């Protein structure tokens, strides 16, 4: 429900305030679903381990160094305003990211990282020889780890992605492309013709993350019987080598 009010966010009584592209809005507060999926429980374990380590694992001098490092770490902007993280928030943020990609947590705050432009380009979806589709992501020379996130296939009329899930680290590209079909299909299943696929990538180093890069593509229609083989061969020659490396699987 759109209202005329000052910009605000978060829960207010039994309502939730948020800013939409059309102005200030309110919606009724509802208790979120708790499906307790394997991926959800894995992320909760990561966050819980990183949070408990602040008090159980670190010494007081180490905690003070995290507090000093957090003074230069800006929070995510809200309504155009920034703040600074606390030492515990920065420690949990860094170590949660490291555990997510399968790297050991840090006891000392890492030095800030200056990232270059994201080398990931457009997403291309083509039909394969088995009657499915292949998701090919254009990737240039990369010097840092690149985290891959995906969203379940959605309507092609959607222009923005919503909630995404971590899938894997991008592996090395061949001929400027990386095949992300395996981790995406393992998480969301095979997308159908006409659906849109959103993927988000960001660079990562020592727990620091760069800005997100969003790419999307629409699944092409299935080949017409009798013409599918020739069409698939043409697509394969145009966009993919004989053997394309797949993205590295997410930690179990």
N, C-alpha and C positions, 0 to 999 in steps of 0.2 A: 504494500500500500504506500503510494507516494504521498508525502506530507510537505508542508512548508515549515521548515524548522532549521535551526542551526546545524551544521554538519556534526555528526556524532556517530560512533560505532559501539559495538558490544551490547551486552544484555542490560536492559532497563526494566526492572520488574518482571512481568511476564511477556515482554516484547523484546525483540532483537533489532537494533538499529544498524543500518548499513547504507553506504553511499553507492547508488547504481549510476549507470550512464545517464539516467534521466533525472537524477536528483536524490534528495534524502528520502529513504524508505524505511518502513517498519514491517516486521512479520511476527507472527506468534511464536513464542519459544516452545520447542518440542525437544524431548529427550532423544539424542541421537541413537541410532541402532548400534548394537554391540555384537557383531557377528562372530568375533573371536576367530578369525581366519588364521591360518598358519603365518601368513605374511604380517598380519596385524600383531600377533603375539611376538613375532621375532623383533619387530620395531619397538615394542614395549620393553622387551628384554634389553635391547640396546640402550634405550633411554634410561631405564632403571639402573643398569650397571654404571652408566656414565654419571648419573646423579648421585648414587651412593658412594662412588669413588671419591667425591669431593670431601666427605667427612671421614671416611674410613681408611683411605689410602694415602692422601696427601698430608704433608707436614704443614705446620703453621707458616714457615717461611715460603713454602711453595704456594700456599693459598694467597699470601700477600703479593707474590709475583703475578699471579693470575689477576688479582684485583688491579694492580698497576697496568697490566696489559689491556684490561678491559676499558680503561679510560679513553683509549683511542679507537675502540670498536663500536661503531654506531649500530643502533638497533634498526629493525625494519621500519620504514617510514609509515606513519599512520596519519591520515588527513594532512599530508604535507609536512609533518613534524618528525624530527628525529630525537632520539635520546641515546644514552649509553648503557651498555650491558653491565651487569654486575660481574664480579670475578667468577662466581659459580655459574652464571648463565653462559659466559664465554667458555668455561671449561667443559660444560655439558655439551654445548654446541659443537666445539672442535672434536671432542672424543666421540660423540654420537656419529658424526660424519665419518671419522676414521673407522669405527667399528662397522658402519654400514658397508663400506667398500672392502672390508676384510683386512684392515691394517691395525696394528696395535695402538692402544691409546697412549697419550702423552701425559707425563707428570709435570712438565715445564711448559709454559706458554710458547708456542712457536712464533717466529718473527712474522710480521705481516707480509703478505704476498701481493705483488702488483702483477695482475694478469694482462696478457695481450688480448687482441680480438679473438672471439670464439671462432675456431676454424671450421665449425660445422655449418653446412649450407642447407640445401633443400632436401626434402624427402620425396622419393619416387617409388611408386607402387606399380609392379608389373605382374602379369600372369606368368606362372611357371608351367613346366611340362607335366606336372602331376595334377593339374586342375586347380591348384591353389594360387596364392600370390606370394610375391617376395617384396620385402620392404628394404629399400636401399637408401642409405643416408650418405649424402655427399660430405666428405671430410677432407680438409686440407692438412698440411703438416701440423702436428700437435706436439707440444712440449710438456704438457701436463696431462694427468688423468682426466677423462671426460666421463661424467656420470650421465646415464641415460634413464629418463623417466618416461612413462607412457600413460595414456588414458584409454579406457575401453572404447571400442569403435562407437561412433555416435552419428547423428544425422548430419548429412552434408550441408544442411542449412546453418549449422552452428559456426560462429565466427571466432569464438574464444574457447580455450580449454578450461576445464574446471579442475577437479582433483586428479592428481597424477600419482603414480606409484613407481618406486625405484625398481629398475629392471636389471641393470648390469653396468659394467664399465665397458666402454667402446674398445674393441680390439684394433689392431693395426688395419689401415685401409689398403685396398689394392685398386690401383687405377683411380684413386680418388673417391672410392665408395666403400662403405662398410655395410655388411648384411646384418640387419637386426631382426630378421624374421623369427629366429628360434626363441630369443627371450620374450619377444612380444607375444607370439602365439602361445607360449607356455603360460603366460600370465592371463591373457584375455581371450584366447581362442582365435580361430581364423576369421578375419573380417569379411563381411559379405559385400558383393558388388553394390556400389552406390553409397556405402558408408564412408565416413571421414575418419582418418586416423591422426591424432595429435601426439607428437613426441617433444619432450623438453630435454635439453642438454645443458650442462654447466661444467666448467673446468674446476678441478679440485687439486689442492696441494697442501699437505700437512694439516688437513682439516678445514682450511679456508676455502670458500666457494666463491666463484665469480658470478656475474649476472647470468640469468637464464636466457637461453635461445630457444624459441618455439618454431617448430616446423610442422606442416600438415600436408596431407594429400588425400585425394578421394580414390577409393578402390575402383579400378576400371571394370566395365562389364565383362562377363564371361565370353570367351571366344565363341563364334558361331560354329556349330559342328561342320567339320570339313575344312574350316579355315583356321582352326585353332593352332594346329601344329606349325604352319608357316608363320603365323603371327607371333607365336611364342619364340620361334627361332630368331625372328627379326628383332624382337625386344631384347632377347638375351645377348645378341651380338652388339646391339646399340648401347646397352646400359650396364652390362655385367661381364666380367671375365669368366673363364671356364671354372675357376675355383675362387670363391669369394670368402675371406675370413669372416667368421661370425663373432658377435660380441661375446665378451667373457661373461659366464654365468654369475648371477648374484650369489652371495654367501648363503649356505643352507640355513 
